Amino acid sequence: MVTSLVLKKNLTARRLLMVCALLPSAVASAGAAQTAAARGCGEASRELAAARAAEERADWGEALASYAEAFERAPRCAEILVNLGATHNRLGQPERAVEVFRRAAALEPRLAAAHLNLGITFFRARSFGEAGAALARAVELDPDNAQARQLLALSLIAEEQFAEAAAHLERLLEKNEKDTAVLLALGECYLRLKRYGEAAARLGRLVELEKGLARAHLRYGEALDNAGETERAVVAFRDAVRLDPALPEAHYALGYALLKRGDLDEAAEEFESELRLNSGMLLAAYHLGKVRLQRGRLDEAVELLTRVIEAAPDFRPALEALGQAFLKQGKVAESIPLLERAVKLDPDWPDGRALLGRAYTAAGRREDARREFEAAKRLGARERKRLEEKVNEKRP
């Protein structure tokens, strides 16, 4: 798909949140598990019993005080500190929780629960780099802890370390091949890594398990589309739209696949549907503007493409398309600055140079036009040679 950093800058965060929504247990506090471990700190048994009773009443202030007293009684018992930190989290005091978990890890460096809870706290605060470091240590100490490995994978996704995340997710999938959240996260990783066959395999399995999950069909279609299986992608995108007509990006994805197939008018309908749901979806506006340009509906094309450029001034394809629309309207003076900007952004793109040459010709600037046409011819020949060499490399 045609993309730019401006147009897709929030994609990772949005998809991370989508995956996290399917992993509610992964971001839950691990305090209850550590309470049991703390029972081994015998000299503080009375205070620990009081803390557990306060937890059962959801009296977190009393639980905090009891854990603090327990640690005074048993100052070498790091498990108590873990429970104390978890209680700070319950009270909405993440900074204090971090301090306490770090003390627990310093006191007992091999206590996986300390590193796990520290990672959970950082993850909730969206400090994904620090979360990843703590969770990596937790996984090292307790390789079978699914919660720690899940959160580590998600932290790596947030840091755009997709290959490392995928390795952890595959380990989780070995334990439970029907884990739909892991399948979705794996699909996202492989999509970002451009390993589209693996993405399609994992997301295809997800679709089998969650036939009614629209976003699974959407991501499956994306994998298929990028793998060159446009027809199957169209089917998957149609399923996504049918299951959830308001799903963000679904109408756009279907429209783009239809556009590649040559179904311009149906593609335009899908782009319009996407824009009704999300008027700020610039890729939908761009492609709809291009269809309008191809259909000769120039005023509509100009309006749509202008909107795109206002939001993404350096998006070269939109600059070229708007320049072409103005040129077709006979507004040569308006087209030339846009096409010059497009060429400046990518001076090696032969089509852009040729289009600018046409604009210069229309303006009577013959020398400038000749320069651009010559550049377009030279660059086109170089591109053809590059493609021929690439084809020859693949031949046996």
N, C-alpha and C positions, 0 to 999 in steps of 0.2 A: 504494500500500500504506500501511497505518497504520504510521507510524514515529515515532521520537523521537530526539533527540540521544543520549540515554543508550543506546538500543538499537542505534544504528548508528555509534557513535563510532570503531570500529576498521575500518570498511569500507574506507576509502581505502588505509590501510597494507596491509591484507590483499590487496587487488586489485593494488596496486602490486607486491608481491612475486610475485604470480601472473604478472603481465606480465613482470617481470624474469626469471623462470624460463625464459621463452621467448626471452630475449635474452642468452644467455651471452656472446656475443662483445662485446656493448656494454660490459660491466663488466670485461672482461679488461684487463690492463695493456698500455699502448701502447709499452712500452719497446723491443720488438724493432724497431718501425718507426723509432723515433728513433735507434737505433744506426746504422742505415744513413745517416741524415742527418748524424750526427756524423763520418762519415768525411771530410767536407770540411775538418775542422780539422787541416790537414796537419802542423803543428808538433808535434802530439801523437799522430801515427800509431802510434808504437811502443806507447804506453800504451793507446791504443784497441784495438789488436790483442790486447794482453794481456787487456783487459776482455772482449772478445768471446770469447776462448778460455776465460776463466773462466766466462762465461755458458753456453757449450756444455757445460761440466762441471757446471753448476748450483752453482758455487762462488761464491755471492753475496757473501760477505765479501771474497774476492779481487777480484771484479769491482768492488765498491765502492771498494776501495783504488786500483785501477787507474784508475777514472774520476776519483777525487780527484786523482791524480797528473797525469792528462791535463789537467784544468782548470788546474792550476798551470802547465802548459806553455802552455796556450792560454786565458788568462783572459778573452778576449773571445768565446769560442765558447759561446753559450748552449745549443746542442744537447747539449754534454757535460753541462751541468747537468740537462737533461731526463733523460738516461740515469742520472745519479747519483740523481735523485729517484725514478725508476722502480725502481732497485735498493734504495733505502731501503724502498719499498713491498714489494718481494720479501722483505725481511728483517723485515717487520712493524713498520716504523717510520714510520707515517703522518705524525706531527708533523714529523719531519725532512724527509719528502718534501714536505710543504706548504711548508716554509721554502725548500727548494731550488728548487721549481717557481716560487715567487714571485720568487726571485732571477733565474731564467731569464727570466721575463716582464718584469722590470724592465730586464734587460740587452738584451733584444730583444723589444720590445712586440708586434711583429707575427709572432712565432713561434707559430703556432697550436698546435703540439705542447705548448708549455709550458702554455697555458690548458687544453687538453684533458686533460692528465695531472693538472693541479690539480683540474679538475672531477671526474675519475674518483676521485681520492683523497677529496674531500669527499663524493661520492655513496656510496662504500663506507662512510664513517663516518655516513651518513644525515644529513649536514648539507646538506639539499637546497637551502636558500636560497643558500648560498655556492657549492654545485655549479652551480646554475642561472646565477649571475653569471659564473662562469668559462667554462662551456660556451657561454653566449650569445656571449661574446667569441670563442671558438674557431669557432663557426658563422659569425660575422661575417667572420672572417679566411679561413675555408675552407668556403664554403657547401655544397660537395659532399661533405663528410665525414659519412658516414652515421652513424658511431659517435657523433660529437659531437652530432648532431641527435637521435638516439635517446635518449641520456642526458639531453639538455636537455628533451626532451618528458616523460620519466619524472620528472625533477626538478620540472617544472611541475605534473605530476599530483599529486605528493606535497605540493606547496604549494597544491593545489586551484585552480590556475590553468588550468582545463580548456579554455577557449577558445584560449588561447595554445598550449597543448600540442597541441590538435587541428590548429592551423595548421601546426605543424612535422610532425606525423604525416602530414598530407595531402601535404606536399612529399615525404616519404619514399615514400608510396604511389605518387606519380607515377613514381618511379624503378623500383618493383617492385610491381605491382598484386596480386601473389600473396604478399606478405609477411604471413604469418599473425599474427606478433606485432604488427605495426603495425595490422592490422585489429582485433585484440582490444583494443589500447590505444585506438584510435579509438572503438570501440564503447563502451568504458567512459567516455570523455570525453563523448560525445554523450548517454549515459544520465544522467550527472551534470548536464549542461546542459539536460536535459529536451527535447532535440532528438531525439525518439523515431523519427521517420521516417528520419533520417540514421543513427541507431544501428542500426535494423533493416536498412538497406541494407548497412552495413559488416559487421555480424555475420552477416547472411544469406550474404554472400559468403564469410565465414570458414567457415561451416557447409558450404558447397559444397566448399571446399578440404580441410577437416578433418572429415570425416563421423564419425569416431570420437572426436572430442574433446568429452567430456561438458560441460565448462564453457562451450564455445562455444555449444552448444545451450541451456544455462541462460541465458546472457546474451542470446542471440537471443530466447528466450521472454520475458525481462524487457522487452526493447524492444517486442515485439509486444503484450504485456499492457498496457504503459503507453500504447501507441498505440491502445488500444481493440479490438485484434484478439484477443479472449479465446480463441476456438476454435483459432486457429493457435498461440497461446501454449501452450495445453494440449498440443498435439502436440509442440512443442519441449521442454517440460518433461518429458513422458513419455520422449522420446528421451534426455534428460540422465540421468534416473533409470535407464533401461534400460542405458545405457552405463556408468554408475558409480553403483550404488545407495548408495554411501557418500559421495557428493559433498556437501559442506556447502551448505545452503540449497536444494538441488534439491527435496527432498520438501516443504519449506515453500512454495516457489514454486508447485509443482504444486497443493498443497492450497489456497493462496490463490486461484489461478485457478479451481479447482473450486468453491470457496466462492462466488465472484462469479457462477458459473454456476448456483448453487443446489443443487449436489450435496453436501449437508452431510455425509452419512455417509462418502462417499469422501474428502472433504476432511479429515475428522477422522482417518481412517486415515493420510493423508500427514503430518499434523501429529504424530501419534504416532510415525511412523517418524523424522521429523526429531528429535524429542526423545529417541528411543533413541540416535541418533547424537550428539546435542549437547543435553544436558539444560539448558544455559544459554541456549538459543535462545528468548528471551522472547516474540518475536512469535508463534512457534508455540504456546507455552503460552497466550498471550492468546487467539488465535483458537480453539484447542481448547476453552478455557474458555467462550468465547462459544457454541460449538456445543453443549457440554454444557448450558449454560444454556437454549438454545433447545429442546433435547430433554428438558428437565425433570430432568436428572441433576445435581441441585443440589449435592450434597456434592462431587462431582468438580469441578464448576465453581468452588466456593469454594476448594478446595485449589489448583487451577491459578492462579486469579486472585490469590490471596493470595501465591503465589510471585512472580508478576509485580510486584506492588506492593512487596514486600519489596526487590526489586532496583531498581525504578524507581518511587519513591514519588510522583512527580509525573506519572505517565502517566495522564492524565485518562480515556481510554476504559476502562482497566482498573478505575479507581476507580468509574466509573459501573456497569460490569458487575457488580463484586463487590457494590456497594450494592444493585443490582437482585436479585442472587441471595439476599442476606440478606433482602430485603423479601419475596421469594417464599417463603422459609422461615418467615416470620413473625417474624424477628429484627429488629424495627424499630429498636431501640436501637443495634444494630451497623451498620445501614444508614445512618442519618442522618449520622454523622461523615464517612463516606466520600463521600456525595453532597454534603455541604457543602464538602468539600475539592475535589471535582470542579468545583463551581460557582465556587468562588473562583479556580480556575485558568483557567476560561473562563466568565465571567458572561454572555456574549452567546450562549451555546449554548442554544437554546430547549428541546431535548429534556432536557438536564440539569436545567433549572429545573423542567420539568414532573414529572420523576421525583422530584426533591426535594419537590415539592408533594405527590405521592402518599405519600411517607414521612411527611411532617408530618401529613397527613390520618390515616394509620394510627396516629400517635402522639397524635391528638386535639388537635394544635396548629393550630386552624382559621385563626387570623389569619396565621400563618406560611405555611400552605398557600395561602391566598388570595393573599398577596403573590407567591408563586412562580408560581402559575397565571396571574396577571395579567401577570407579567414574561414568561412563556413565550408567552402570546398576543401580546403586543406585539412581542417579538423575532421570533416566527414570521411576523407580518405584514410586518415590516421585511425579513426574509429573502426572502419571496415577492416583494416589490416589487423587491428587488435583482435576483433571478433574472429577473423579467419584463423589467426594463430591459436586462439583459445579452442576453436573447433578441432584444429589439427592435433592439439595436445591430447584431446580425448579419444582420438582414433587409435585403434590397436596397431 
